[in-house]
Amino acid sequence: MDESKESISLPVSHPDEPSIRVVLLPRDTNSQGTIFGGIILSYIDLAGAVEVGKTTRQKVVTVGIKEVSFKAPVFVGEVVSFYTTTTKVGNTSVTVHVDVEVWRNQESIHVTEADLTFVSVDENGHPTPVVASSKRINRSKNKSR
Ligand SMILES: CC(C)(COP(=O)(O)OP(=O)(O)OC[C@H]1O[C@@H](n2cnc3c(N)ncnc32)[C@H](O)[C@@H]1OP(=O)(O)O)[C@@H](O)C(=O)NCCC(=O)NCCS
């Protein structure tokens, strides 16, 4: 095998591909030199929206982000993966769990997780029932993770 290719391969710690994978830059840091939490949060929001797109193609807005837990810092240059699962499809809302992981020292580190709710809205910005291609609920929320 070509060793240069082997050195950039990433682990498969999750059964699915991440909704987003990014490398963060010095411009994304806080005063400590680690990645600013708001940057991670914005990618969590984006990854959640990507996940909702698997359920419905309707326009959605973020109504709530809860239980954001920053468990470990993220450093400049690390590859950050945002894994998503749909946990609930309601009447007008879709709730998504996001797990954020980095590959560091030959292991996958779970750095952040969050639960987000999106609401399907009509052209006037009012909630409208979710028209789902299917009721995609592929993960019961696991509090112990
Ligand atoms: C999203 C918005 C249209 C919802 O309007 P609303 O009148 O509050 O909606 P409702 O009270 O009818 O709730 C709609 C759904 O959202 C859910 N919901 C409302 N607030 C919630 C919250 N804080 N967390 C989780 N779910 C919430 C309700 O349970 C309901 O779900 P269901 O229909 O599946 O049962 C409105 O709040 C809004 O425009 N917010 C701004 C959104 C935005 O701009 N986001 C970008 C970031 S600033």
Ligand as a Chemical Component Dictionary entry (heavy atoms), coordinates in Angstrom:
data_LIG
# 
_chem_comp.id                   LIG 
_chem_comp.type                 NON-POLYMER 
_chem_comp.pdbx_formal_charge   0 
_chem_comp.three_letter_code    LIG 
# 
loop_
_chem_comp_atom.comp_id 
_chem_comp_atom.atom_id 
_chem_comp_atom.alt_atom_id 
_chem_comp_atom.type_symbol 
_chem_comp_atom.charge 
_chem_comp_atom.model_Cartn_x 
_chem_comp_atom.model_Cartn_y 
_chem_comp_atom.model_Cartn_z 
_chem_comp_atom.pdbx_ordinal 
LIG C1  C1  C 0 -39.068 28.762 14.454 1  
LIG C2  C2  C 0 -40.355 29.608 14.577 2  
LIG C3  C3  C 0 -40.951 29.799 13.199 3  
LIG C4  C4  C 0 -41.295 28.784 15.452 4  
LIG O1  O1  O 0 -42.446 29.546 15.649 5  
LIG P1  P1  P 0 -43.378 29.261 16.936 6  
LIG O2  O2  O 0 -44.632 30.004 16.757 7  
LIG O3  O3  O 0 -42.560 29.468 18.157 8  
LIG O4  O4  O 0 -43.658 27.695 16.731 9  
LIG P2  P2  P 0 -44.462 26.705 17.655 10 
LIG O5  O5  O 0 -44.582 27.143 19.063 11 
LIG O6  O6  O 0 -45.732 26.385 16.906 12 
LIG O7  O7  O 0 -43.511 25.412 17.651 13 
LIG C5  C5  C 0 -43.192 24.784 16.431 14 
LIG C6  C6  C 0 -42.431 23.515 16.726 15 
LIG O8  O8  O 0 -41.175 23.848 17.296 16 
LIG C7  C7  C 0 -41.037 23.210 18.568 17 
LIG N1  N1  N 0 -40.290 24.164 19.405 18 
LIG C8  C8  C 0 -40.615 25.449 19.648 19 
LIG N2  N2  N 0 -39.673 26.022 20.411 20 
LIG C9  C9  C 0 -38.736 25.067 20.646 21 
LIG C10 C10 C 0 -37.510 25.038 21.373 22 
LIG N3  N3  N 0 -37.037 26.107 22.012 23 
LIG N4  N4  N 0 -36.813 23.893 21.389 24 
LIG C11 C11 C 0 -37.252 22.796 20.756 25 
LIG N5  N5  N 0 -38.404 22.744 20.032 26 
LIG C12 C12 C 0 -39.133 23.892 19.997 27 
LIG C13 C13 C 0 -42.442 22.949 19.051 28 
LIG O9  O9  O 0 -42.469 21.889 19.972 29 
LIG C14 C14 C 0 -43.127 22.597 17.744 30 
LIG O10 O10 O 0 -42.800 21.271 17.359 31 
LIG P3  P3  P 0 -43.903 20.270 16.697 32 
LIG O11 O11 O 0 -44.750 21.060 15.754 33 
LIG O12 O12 O 0 -43.075 19.227 15.978 34 
LIG O13 O13 O 0 -44.682 19.701 17.833 35 
LIG C15 C15 C 0 -40.079 30.983 15.248 36 
LIG O14 O14 O 0 -39.774 30.793 16.617 37 
LIG C16 C16 C 0 -38.901 31.696 14.579 38 
LIG O15 O15 O 0 -39.056 32.242 13.493 39 
LIG N6  N6  N 0 -37.720 31.690 15.233 40 
LIG C17 C17 C 0 -36.497 32.239 14.623 41 
LIG C18 C18 C 0 -35.756 31.128 13.844 42 
LIG C19 C19 C 0 -34.450 31.616 13.310 43 
LIG O16 O16 O 0 -34.356 32.677 12.738 44 
LIG N7  N7  N 0 -33.416 30.785 13.497 45 
LIG C20 C20 C 0 -32.074 31.116 13.055 46 
LIG C21 C21 C 0 -31.173 31.434 14.204 47 
LIG S1  S1  S 0 -31.377 33.082 14.777 48 
# 
loop_
_chem_comp_bond.comp_id 
_chem_comp_bond.atom_id_1 
_chem_comp_bond.atom_id_2 
_chem_comp_bond.value_order 
_chem_comp_bond.pdbx_ordinal 
LIG C1  C2  SING 1  
LIG C2  C3  SING 2  
LIG C2  C4  SING 3  
LIG C2  C15 SING 4  
LIG C4  O1  SING 5  
LIG O1  P1  SING 6  
LIG P1  O2  DOUB 7  
LIG P1  O3  SING 8  
LIG P1  O4  SING 9  
LIG O4  P2  SING 10 
LIG P2  O5  DOUB 11 
LIG P2  O6  SING 12 
LIG P2  O7  SING 13 
LIG O7  C5  SING 14 
LIG C5  C6  SING 15 
LIG C6  O8  SING 16 
LIG C6  C14 SING 17 
LIG O8  C7  SING 18 
LIG C7  N1  SING 19 
LIG C7  C13 SING 20 
LIG N1  C8  SING 21 
LIG N1  C12 SING 22 
LIG C8  N2  DOUB 23 
LIG N2  C9  SING 24 
LIG C9  C10 SING 25 
LIG C9  C12 DOUB 26 
LIG C10 N3  SING 27 
LIG C10 N4  DOUB 28 
LIG N4  C11 SING 29 
LIG C11 N5  DOUB 30 
LIG N5  C12 SING 31 
LIG C13 O9  SING 32 
LIG C13 C14 SING 33 
LIG C14 O10 SING 34 
LIG O10 P3  SING 35 
LIG P3  O11 DOUB 36 
LIG P3  O12 SING 37 
LIG P3  O13 SING 38 
LIG C15 O14 SING 39 
LIG C15 C16 SING 40 
LIG C16 O15 DOUB 41 
LIG C16 N6  SING 42 
LIG N6  C17 SING 43 
LIG C17 C18 SING 44 
LIG C18 C19 SING 45 
LIG C19 O16 DOUB 46 
LIG C19 N7  SING 47 
LIG N7  C20 SING 48 
LIG C20 C21 SING 49 
LIG C21 S1  SING 50 
# 
